[in-house]
Amino acid sequence: MAEPHIVSVDEIREAAERIRGVATRTPLLRWDDTTWLKPESLQPIGAFKMRGAYNKIASLSEAERARGVVTYSSGNHAQAVARAARLLGATAVICMPRDAPRIKIEGVERDGAEIQFTGMDSEERHALALRLVEERGLVMVEPYDDPAIIAGQGTCGLEIVEDLPEVTSVVVPVSGGGLSSGVATAVKALAPSARVIGVEPELAADAKESLESGRLVTWTAEQTGRTMADGLRTNSLGPLPFEHLRRFMDEIVTVSEEQMADAIRQLARRARLVVEPSGAASMAAHLSGAAARTDADDARVIVISGGNIDPELFQRLLAG
């Protein structure tokens, strides 16, 4: 069996050059004396996914881009692929669940991508995308299980260490594993002593179970669909992210729905940030103590992965 392709820091640096001027180099916002926020909610499409999607599509040959691209996503990767494809002159087809937040569907529509709706199960979306590759010759842009995607998302970790060389812990949400594996790879390469802590909802904790058991575990769509964090509802880690996380992530913790709701409220009131539940998971782990600090002087960065929250849900959570 071939060895997995473990992304190098050089590949992440190459991705940083490729996405320069397209993805935003988000700032580190001070939360308190020893804590900073990395607000990926300020990206052009409202989430970190722009980094990986643009890096992947820009890496394709002209002939490949001319065929058009396809992906499967509950929303943020969908928007990123639609935007990156438009900027690079490629057509895009997006396979999305029917219950995707309206704000994310509208984002895809604004960039002119074709949407094919499916059920809630991510495997159903994946199967449809694979069928479109066969039937229409489209090029697949995987949401997370691809070295170019991991390298693109890893630019978030690269920026963290460049902007805060003394960083000692990074807290990052985990879904399919593209962001968390990219960030962990970059951080461990550039600040080896820093701890990388992943976060999942209690109701969609397949990655925690996978890493603790040492094998890939799959949860059903019915299980993961219980969490309001739609961006963290993947049924399983991708095989390639799993290999990265086994090497580079120190710990993975879980948070409750109420802890994510509280994090959304605090980020809105104290940091003036609009954050979706998936993006608030890492902050929830920090505020609740689930992501324990090693000491009081721990220089911590919390990755806020996205801000595409349904306005009605946001209003309801703020009122709570």
Helices and strands as residue ranges (DSSP letters): H 9-19, E 29-32, E 35-39, G 40-42, H 49-59, H 62-67, E 69-72, H 76-87, E 92-97, H 102-110, E 114-118, H 122-136, E 139-140, H 147-163, E 169-173, H 178-190, E 195-201, G 202-204, H 206-213, H 221-224, G 230-232, H 239-248, E 251-255, H 257-270, H 277-288, E 300-304, H 311-319
